[in-house]
């Protein structure tokens, strides 16, 4: 069970790295602002749903294996739920407000929410890396 939890954690980490390093930058380099905004509003909820599904599956498998990693995976899962259900709607609203008003205060609010999403995402990736590396090290040292 722990092997499967690690496998799904690895898939999630790879997905997140691909999205952060290839997909997101490509959106803003290849699309006009209006189209990039429309595309991100379409794809980000799906990205978070993918994270919810994989982290939930990995958490359940780690729990079944009675592994400490279920705690870290639960944190990762909650980060995706928070991101999709709370943070993305707040960011969407803040971005719309900023675009409508073009004030420094609205821009600052959006930037602050975006920074929070980046910090959560980076933390999730770091935790996944810890999980994958730690379980591999432990596996190598088992008789």
MODELLER restraints for C-alpha pairs under 7 A, 6 or more apart:
rsr = mdl.restraints
at = mdl.atoms
rsr.add(forms.Gaussian(group=physical.xy_distance, feature=features.Distance(at['CA:1:A'], at['CA:61:A']), mean=5.48, stdev=0.5))
rsr.add(forms.Gaussian(group=physical.xy_distance, feature=features.Distance(at['CA:1:A'], at['CA:62:A']), mean=6.57, stdev=0.5))
rsr.add(forms.Gaussian(group=physical.xy_distance, feature=features.Distance(at['CA:1:A'], at['CA:64:A']), mean=6.74, stdev=0.5))
rsr.add(forms.Gaussian(group=physical.xy_distance, feature=features.Distance(at['CA:1:A'], at['CA:65:A']), mean=5.35, stdev=0.5))
rsr.add(forms.Gaussian(group=physical.xy_distance, feature=features.Distance(at['CA:2:A'], at['CA:61:A']), mean=6.39, stdev=0.5))
rsr.add(forms.Gaussian(group=physical.xy_distance, feature=features.Distance(at['CA:2:A'], at['CA:62:A']), mean=5.38, stdev=0.5))
rsr.add(forms.Gaussian(group=physical.xy_distance, feature=features.Distance(at['CA:2:A'], at['CA:65:A']), mean=5.48, stdev=0.5))
rsr.add(forms.Gaussian(group=physical.xy_distance, feature=features.Distance(at['CA:4:A'], at['CA:61:A']), mean=6.85, stdev=0.5))
rsr.add(forms.Gaussian(group=physical.xy_distance, feature=features.Distance(at['CA:5:A'], at['CA:58:A']), mean=4.29, stdev=0.5))
rsr.add(forms.Gaussian(group=physical.xy_distance, feature=features.Distance(at['CA:5:A'], at['CA:59:A']), mean=6.96, stdev=0.5))
rsr.add(forms.Gaussian(group=physical.xy_distance, feature=features.Distance(at['CA:5:A'], at['CA:61:A']), mean=5.27, stdev=0.5))
rsr.add(forms.Gaussian(group=physical.xy_distance, feature=features.Distance(at['CA:5:A'], at['CA:62:A']), mean=5.53, stdev=0.5))
rsr.add(forms.Gaussian(group=physical.xy_distance, feature=features.Distance(at['CA:6:A'], at['CA:132:A']), mean=5.77, stdev=0.5))
rsr.add(forms.Gaussian(group=physical.xy_distance, feature=features.Distance(at['CA:8:A'], at['CA:54:A']), mean=6.27, stdev=0.5))
rsr.add(forms.Gaussian(group=physical.xy_distance, feature=features.Distance(at['CA:8:A'], at['CA:58:A']), mean=5.76, stdev=0.5))
rsr.add(forms.Gaussian(group=physical.xy_distance, feature=features.Distance(at['CA:9:A'], at['CA:55:A']), mean=6.96, stdev=0.5))
rsr.add(forms.Gaussian(group=physical.xy_distance, feature=features.Distance(at['CA:9:A'], at['CA:58:A']), mean=6.28, stdev=0.5))
rsr.add(forms.Gaussian(group=physical.xy_distance, feature=features.Distance(at['CA:9:A'], at['CA:128:A']), mean=6.16, stdev=0.5))
rsr.add(forms.Gaussian(group=physical.xy_distance, feature=features.Distance(at['CA:9:A'], at['CA:132:A']), mean=6.86, stdev=0.5))
rsr.add(forms.Gaussian(group=physical.xy_distance, feature=features.Distance(at['CA:10:A'], at['CA:132:A']), mean=6.47, stdev=0.5))
rsr.add(forms.Gaussian(group=physical.xy_distance, feature=features.Distance(at['CA:12:A'], at['CA:51:A']), mean=6.66, stdev=0.5))
rsr.add(forms.Gaussian(group=physical.xy_distance, feature=features.Distance(at['CA:12:A'], at['CA:54:A']), mean=6.37, stdev=0.5))
rsr.add(forms.Gaussian(group=physical.xy_distance, feature=features.Distance(at['CA:13:A'], at['CA:125:A']), mean=6.00, stdev=0.5))
rsr.add(forms.Gaussian(group=physical.xy_distance, feature=features.Distance(at['CA:13:A'], at['CA:128:A']), mean=6.12, stdev=0.5))
rsr.add(forms.Gaussian(group=physical.xy_distance, feature=features.Distance(at['CA:27:A'], at['CA:36:A']), mean=5.89, stdev=0.5))
rsr.add(forms.Gaussian(group=physical.xy_distance, feature=features.Distance(at['CA:28:A'], at['CA:36:A']), mean=6.04, stdev=0.5))
rsr.add(forms.Gaussian(group=physical.xy_distance, feature=features.Distance(at['CA:45:A'], at['CA:84:A']), mean=5.89, stdev=0.5))
rsr.add(forms.Gaussian(group=physical.xy_distance, feature=features.Distance(at['CA:48:A'], at['CA:80:A']), mean=5.59, stdev=0.5))
rsr.add(forms.Gaussian(group=physical.xy_distance, feature=features.Distance(at['CA:48:A'], at['CA:83:A']), mean=6.97, stdev=0.5))
rsr.add(forms.Gaussian(group=physical.xy_distance, feature=features.Distance(at['CA:48:A'], at['CA:84:A']), mean=5.62, stdev=0.5))
rsr.add(forms.Gaussian(group=physical.xy_distance, feature=features.Distance(at['CA:51:A'], at['CA:80:A']), mean=6.06, stdev=0.5))
rsr.add(forms.Gaussian(group=physical.xy_distance, feature=features.Distance(at['CA:52:A'], at['CA:77:A']), mean=5.60, stdev=0.5))
rsr.add(forms.Gaussian(group=physical.xy_distance, feature=features.Distance(at['CA:52:A'], at['CA:80:A']), mean=5.54, stdev=0.5))
rsr.add(forms.Gaussian(group=physical.xy_distance, feature=features.Distance(at['CA:52:A'], at['CA:81:A']), mean=6.39, stdev=0.5))
rsr.add(forms.Gaussian(group=physical.xy_distance, feature=features.Distance(at['CA:55:A'], at['CA:73:A']), mean=6.16, stdev=0.5))
rsr.add(forms.Gaussian(group=physical.xy_distance, feature=features.Distance(at['CA:55:A'], at['CA:76:A']), mean=6.61, stdev=0.5))
rsr.add(forms.Gaussian(group=physical.xy_distance, feature=features.Distance(at['CA:55:A'], at['CA:77:A']), mean=5.14, stdev=0.5))
rsr.add(forms.Gaussian(group=physical.xy_distance, feature=features.Distance(at['CA:56:A'], at['CA:77:A']), mean=6.03, stdev=0.5))
rsr.add(forms.Gaussian(group=physical.xy_distance, feature=features.Distance(at['CA:58:A'], at['CA:73:A']), mean=6.90, stdev=0.5))
rsr.add(forms.Gaussian(group=physical.xy_distance, feature=features.Distance(at['CA:59:A'], at['CA:70:A']), mean=4.96, stdev=0.5))
rsr.add(forms.Gaussian(group=physical.xy_distance, feature=features.Distance(at['CA:59:A'], at['CA:73:A']), mean=5.22, stdev=0.5))
rsr.add(forms.Gaussian(group=physical.xy_distance, feature=features.Distance(at['CA:59:A'], at['CA:74:A']), mean=6.04, stdev=0.5))
rsr.add(forms.Gaussian(group=physical.xy_distance, feature=features.Distance(at['CA:62:A'], at['CA:69:A']), mean=6.19, stdev=0.5))
rsr.add(forms.Gaussian(group=physical.xy_distance, feature=features.Distance(at['CA:62:A'], at['CA:70:A']), mean=5.00, stdev=0.5))
rsr.add(forms.Gaussian(group=physical.xy_distance, feature=features.Distance(at['CA:63:A'], at['CA:70:A']), mean=5.34, stdev=0.5))
rsr.add(forms.Gaussian(group=physical.xy_distance, feature=features.Distance(at['CA:69:A'], at['CA:131:A']), mean=6.40, stdev=0.5))
rsr.add(forms.Gaussian(group=physical.xy_distance, feature=features.Distance(at['CA:72:A'], at['CA:127:A']), mean=6.64, stdev=0.5))
rsr.add(forms.Gaussian(group=physical.xy_distance, feature=features.Distance(at['CA:76:A'], at['CA:124:A']), mean=5.41, stdev=0.5))
rsr.add(forms.Gaussian(group=physical.xy_distance, feature=features.Distance(at['CA:79:A'], at['CA:120:A']), mean=6.63, stdev=0.5))
rsr.add(forms.Gaussian(group=physical.xy_distance, feature=features.Distance(at['CA:83:A'], at['CA:117:A']), mean=6.96, stdev=0.5))
rsr.add(forms.Gaussian(group=physical.xy_distance, feature=features.Distance(at['CA:91:A'], at['CA:110:A']), mean=6.00, stdev=0.5))
rsr.add(forms.Gaussian(group=physical.xy_distance, feature=features.Distance(at['CA:91:A'], at['CA:113:A']), mean=6.04, stdev=0.5))
rsr.add(forms.Gaussian(group=physical.xy_distance, feature=features.Distance(at['CA:91:A'], at['CA:114:A']), mean=6.87, stdev=0.5))
rsr.add(forms.Gaussian(group=physical.xy_distance, feature=features.Distance(at['CA:94:A'], at['CA:106:A']), mean=6.61, stdev=0.5))
rsr.add(forms.Gaussian(group=physical.xy_distance, feature=features.Distance(at['CA:94:A'], at['CA:109:A']), mean=6.53, stdev=0.5))
rsr.add(forms.Gaussian(group=physical.xy_distance, feature=features.Distance(at['CA:94:A'], at['CA:110:A']), mean=5.10, stdev=0.5))
rsr.add(forms.Gaussian(group=physical.xy_distance, feature=features.Distance(at['CA:95:A'], at['CA:110:A']), mean=5.77, stdev=0.5))
rsr.add(forms.Gaussian(group=physical.xy_distance, feature=features.Distance(at['CA:97:A'], at['CA:106:A']), mean=6.40, stdev=0.5))
rsr.add(forms.Gaussian(group=physical.xy_distance, feature=features.Distance(at['CA:98:A'], at['CA:106:A']), mean=4.72, stdev=0.5))
rsr.add(forms.Gaussian(group=physical.xy_distance, feature=features.Distance(at['CA:98:A'], at['CA:107:A']), mean=5.37, stdev=0.5))
